[in-house]
Amino acid sequence: TGFDSDNSSGDFSEANHKVGEMIDLDPHQSNRTGKQNGQAEIQENGIKRHRTSLPAPMFSRSDFSVWSILKKCIGLELSKITMPIVFNEPLSFLQRITEYMEHIYLINKACSHADPLERMQAVAAFAVSAVASQWERTGKPFNPLLGETYELTREDLGFRFISEQVSHHPPISAFYSEGLNKDFIFHGSIYPKLKFWGKSIEAEPRGTITLELLKHNEAYTWTNPTCCVHNVIIGKLWLEQYGTVEIVNHSTGDKCVLNFKPCGLFGKELHRVEGYIQDKNRKKLCVIYGKWTECLWCTDPTTYETYKKNEKRGGEQKKMKPSDDVIKSENDEADDMPEVQDTVQFIPGSKLLWRINCRPPNSSQMYNFTSFAVSLNELETGMEAILAPTDCRLRPDIRNMENGNMDVASKEKERLEEKQRAARKERAKDEVEWHTRWFHQGTNPYTGTSDWLYSGGYFDRNFSDCPDIY
């Protein structure tokens, strides 16, 4: 989430290194809608159907060694190290942030609940679901250029979203989303601190995430867990999330504490999430457990403690599964809930909060994208006349990589980085400061900490003063 920079390592020029091997897509899966890239199909009910595959399959990374780039960077902050494009995925980090909205039905569920405990449960599930799309996503998104933006309006899902790269060093991405029914506001800024530790790359999240439920006059804040990519030298790359996430309801004083457990020596705790919700008097109201790669359940503290005591005593715990009726009753409003084989130990009487969406059958040939991620860089006919000229969809390096033109994508990436360097030098020469367009630096009204706040006006579509970054 930020390896590219103004400073090139000089060790690798992708434009001079031909990528030979491609993975073949099933021709029957390559374009299910029957439309060419950039053309969305309209269903009979009038709802737009988004694309279900990328224009070209991903390239093999087997001929490239990330170790050749990273061996000089042990213990260093990686935002100033340029990586070969072959290790990227064809999305900007701004688009990766937009994937928070994949499980927006959880926000809708929180808005609909009258009970504050049920609202917190839905918000906790939403916070966990926001990192679920990273599962098996070992390609890095493109580092956004300064001033780059991304917008997404999904009338079918009931939201619109805008983000901007507000700083390059350090790399800071700000975002703002609102419900089309004026029922919620979701905003924040993210500054991932990356370090290389020899066998792994660690991304420590910085920045506050805020969700406001307008109907209930409530605001929740939290910070994402730490993400770590293992086996960057040899072996199969794999991801884990770890650390404590605290979600605070600033209106009621309730707090949800989620512990994303590290893998451990024998992998017993891999992907596990455990935590609890407490009121302002620190009384535990419920326990939450599950895996961020699969599902999340909640139960009352007494039932959970009894179960754990029996487990420690060596009592036989059956791998019970919830009945179909339980799952259906908890998720009637989420029609896209998948049939996923859980490995989470189910505690009888638990309530399902969230389950991960199934990925497309050809996901492994598309950078392990979810169906939602596949649609993010879709450039529909006529969209260029509406988008801001700084929108990610118009980035030539990402567009060429998505289309399978790796050499062109690499050259374009180098050109854009050089253009950004030249613009920065010109500003320094003229003593001109960079001014963000859609966000401004301020104070988060709930935490009192520094934050980037939406200035408004983007959807008025006055883009006359947008910078020329491409």
N, C-alpha and C positions, 0 to 999 in steps of 0.2 A: 504493500500500500504506500509506496513512495520511494522506490529505489532510484528512479530516474532523477537527474538533476542538471544543473548548469555545468557541472564539472565532469568531463568524460574521463574514464579510466585509461583510455587509449590502448587497452589490451585486446579489444575485439571490435572489428568493424563488420557488422552483419551484412552490409551491402556487398562485401567481397567474399562472403561465405555462402555458397549455394546450399539451400536446404533440399535434400534429395527425397526424403521419404514422406509420403502422405498416407493417411489412414482413409480407406475407402468408406464412404457412407452407403448405406443401403439405399438404392435409388428410389425405393418405395417410401423411404422415410424422409428423403431430402427436401421434399416440398409438398406437404400433405394438402395444402390449401389449393394447389393447382395454380398459384399465382407466382409471378416473378418477384424477386426481392424488391421491396419498396411498394408493393401493392397489397393492401389488406383486403380480405374478403368480407363482404357484408352478408350476414346471415339473414334468414327470413324475418326474424324478430327485430331486425334493425340494428342489432348490436354488432359492433365490429369484431371480427375474429382476427387475432394477432397471429403472426407467423409462428410455426412450430419447430423450425430448424434454421440453422445458419446457412448462408449461401455456399460456404465451403467448409470441409472438415478441418480440424486442427492438425497442425504439423507435428511430426514426431520430435521429441526432445532428446531422443536417445543418442544423437551424435554430438551433444553439447554437454559441457561440464561446467556447472555453476561454481565448482570449486576453483577453477582457473581464475574466476573473477573475485571470489570472496576470500581466498587464502591470505590476502594482504589486509583484510578488514576485520580481523578478529577483535572483538571488544569495541569496535567503532560504531558510531551512529551512521546508518546506511542511507540517509536521505540525500547524501552527496555522491553516491556511487551509481554510475550508469550501468545498467544490465542489458545484455542482448535482448532483442525484441522476441526471440523465440521463447523466452520464459514468461512472456506476457500472455494475457487473455485479451480478446478484442473488446474491452470495456474500459472506460475511464473510471477512476476511483469515485468520481461523482455519481456515476451510474451504479457502482457497487453500493454506495450509501442508499440509493433509491430502493434497493432490495429490502430495506427495512419494511417497505410497504406491502410486501408480498402477502403477509398474513394480516391485512388490515381488518379482516372480519373480527379480530380480537379487540381492536379499538371500538368497532361498532358494538360488540358484545358488552364492553365496559360501559359505553354510553347508555346502553339499554337497561343495565341493572340498577335497581333502587337501593340495594344493599351495598354499603361501602366495602365490605369484605369481598364480595363477589367482584366488585370493580377492581380491587387490588389484585385479585387472582387473575383476572383477564389481562391486566397491565403487566403482571409478572410473566405470564405466558407470552405476551407480545415482546417483552424484552429478551426472552430466551429465543423466540422464533427469529429475531433480528439477526442472530449470528448463525442460525441453522443453515443458511444458504452457502456458508463457507465450507461446509462439509465436503471433503475431497476436492476442493477448489485450490489446487496448488499453483496455478498460474497467477502472476501478479497483475493487477489492473494497471493501466497507464497512469503515471503521475500527471495530474491536471496541470495545464499551463496557467500562469497567473492571469486571472480574468476569465478563465473558461467557465462555462455555465452548462447546466442541464435542466430541462424542464420535462415534466411528464404529467399529462392530464388523463385520468382514467374515469370516464363517466360511469362505466360499468361497475367500478369498484368504489366510486364516490369520493375521489380526492384529486387534488392537484399538488404538484411538488416542484420546487425550484431550488437549485443549489449553485454556489459560486465558489471558485478557488480564490480566497481572499488574501492568501499569503503564500509565497513560494519557499522562503527560508525564514522560519520553519514552515513546512507545508501544512496549511490549515484549510479545511473545507467546511463551509457553512451551508446549512440547509433549512428550508421552511416548507411545511406542508399543511394544508387545511382541508377540512371536509367540505364537500360541495353543498352539504346541508347545514353548514355553519355549526357543526356539532363538536368539532375538535380542532386543535392546533398542535402540530408536532414540529419541533425545531431544535436546533443545536449546532455545535461546531466540533469537529474532530481533528485532532493532531496526533497521528500515530508516531510514536517514538520507536524506531527499529534498531535492533542490535544483532550482530552476528556472534554466536558463541562457539564457533568451531564446527559443531554438528547440527546446529539448529539456528533458526532466525526467529527472534522474538519481537512481537509488535505490542508495545504497551500503549493502551488507548489513553488519550488525554482529551479533555473537553466534556462538557455537560450535555446530556440529552434531556429534553423537557417535553412532556405530553400534558396538554391542558384539555380537560373535559369541560366544555363550556356550559352545558346544561346543568352540571353538578357544581360548577364553580370550583373545580379541583385542579391541582397541578401536581404532577409527579416528575421527579428528576432521578437520573441514574447515570452511571458510567459503565461502558462495556468491559467485559473481562479481557485478560491478556490472551493474545493468540500466538501460538508457536508452531512453526513449520520444522519438522524433524527430517533427518536423513538427507540434508542438502549436499553431502559429499558422496555418499554411496548408499544404495538401497532405495526402497520405494518411499517417496515423499508422503508424509501424513501430518494431519493437523490435530492440535488439541487446544482447548480453551481452558484457562484456569484463573483463579482469583475470586475475590468476593465482590458481588454486585449488591449495592444497597439502593433500593427503590423507596423513596420517601414521598408520602402523601402530605403535602405542605398545608392542606386544609384540615385534615383530621388528626395528623400526628402519627398515623399508622406507618409502619415500615415493613418492607419485605427484604430479608437478607438471603441471598442466594449464593451458595458456595459451589463454583465450578471446580470440580476436583481434578488435581493433576493425575496423570496416568498411573504413577506408582511403578514400582520395580517389576511387577508381574502383570501389569495392565488391568488389574482388577477394577480399578476406579475409572477406567477410560470412558470419557464423555459424560460421566455422571454429574448430575446437578441435584443438590439437596439444600433445603432451606426452610424458612418459616415466615409467617406473617405475624407481627405483634402490634398491639395497639399502643397508644401514647403512654400507657402505664407499664409497658413491656410485658404484658400478658400475651402468651402465645395463643393465637386464634386458630391457626391451621399449619400443617406441615406440607411442604411441596417437595416432590421427588421425581426423578426421571432421568432422561438423557437429552442433551441439546441436539443430538442427531436423530432422535426418534420421537419422543413424546414426553409430556409432563402431566403428573397427577397431583391431587391434593387429598388430604385426609385430616381428621382431627388429631391433635397431639397425643391424646390418650391411646387411641388405636395404634398410632405409629410407635409409641414407646413400648407398648405391649408386644407388638410384632418384633421389634428389635431385641427385646429381652429374650424372647423365645428363640430368636435366631442365635444369640450369643450362647444360650444354654445348649445349643446343639439340637434343638427341637426341629423336626422335619418341617420345612416350609415348602408347601407345594407351589410349583410354578403355575399359579392360577392366572387365568386370563379373564378379562371382563367380558360379560355377555354382549352380544350384538345390541340388545335392547339398551344397555347402559351407554354404549358408545353413541347409539342413534339419538337417545334422549338428550345427551349433552351437546350434540352437534347438529341439530336439525337445520340451523341456519348456515352451516358450512357444508355446502353440497359437494365441494371438491376435496373433502377429507379422504385420504387414500386408504387402501388396504395395505397396511405395513405390518410386517411380522416383528412385534416388539421383543426385545430381550430384557426389558425392565421387569424386575420382580414386582408383580402386582400385589398390592395389599388390599384384601377384601374390603369393600365399602368405599374405596377411593373414587374420586370424581375426575374424569378426564378434562384437562384444561386445554390441551393442544396436541396435535399430532402432525408431523412433518408431511409436506406434500410429496407425492411420488414424482420422480423426475421423468423426462421423456425417455423412451426406450433407447434412443441414440445419444443420450446425454454424455456418455464417456467419449464420444467422438466430437463433442461440442464443448470441450473444456469443463465438463461436468456441470454445465449450466442447468438451472431449473427452467421450467417453462416460462416463468416470469422474466428471468434474466435473458432468455433468448429473444424476447420481444423488445428489450430496452434500446437497442441500437437500430431498430427498424426505422427506415427513412421512407415514409410514404409519399406518393405523388402529391405535389403541391405543398409539402411541408416546409421546403426550403424558403418559400416566400413568407412564411409565418414565423419561423424560428428566429431567435437572436443569432447574429452571425458568429457568436462565441459558443454556440451549442456543441456538445460533444459529438452529436451525429454528423457534424460537418468536418470533423478532424480527419484529414486525409490519411494519416498513418493508421488510425484505428479502422477506418473504412477499408483501406487496402488489406490490412491483416484479416479482417472479417471475410473479405472476398478471396483470400488465399494468395494474395500478391505480396509475399513476404519481403522480397528484395525492395520493391517499391515502398512498402510500409517502413522498412528500416531507413531508407534514404529520406523519406518524408519526416520521420521522427528526428533524424539528425538535423534536417533543415529547420524544423520548428524550434528545436532547442537552440540552434544558432541564432534564429530570429529573436528568440526570447532574450538571449544573452546580449545581442546588439541593442535591443530596446532598453534593457536595463542600463547598459553603459551610456546610452544617449540621455536617459533620464538623469543619471549621475552627473554627466557633463553639464547639463542645463540646470542642475539642481532642482529638478522637478520630482515631487513625490507621487507615488502611485496612489490612485484613489479607487476604492472599490465602487461597484456600480449599484448593487442590489442589497448589500448588507453593510452594517456599520458596527464598529466596536463599542460595546457598552457593558452594562452590568446585568447579569441574570436576575430578574426581579424576585426569584424564589430562593436562590442560593447565595446571592450577594457576591458571586465570583465573576471574573471577567468572562465575557461571552460575545459572540457575534450575533447581532439581531437583524432581522429582516427589515429593510427600509420601506418596503412596499413598492407598488407601481409596476412590477414586472409585467403583469398580465394586461396592462394598458398598451403594451407592445410599441412603446416608443424606444426604438433601438438606434436612433441616429447618432448617439454619442458612445456607442460600444467600441471597444478597442479592436484593432485589426491584429489578431493573434495567429491566424492561420495563413 
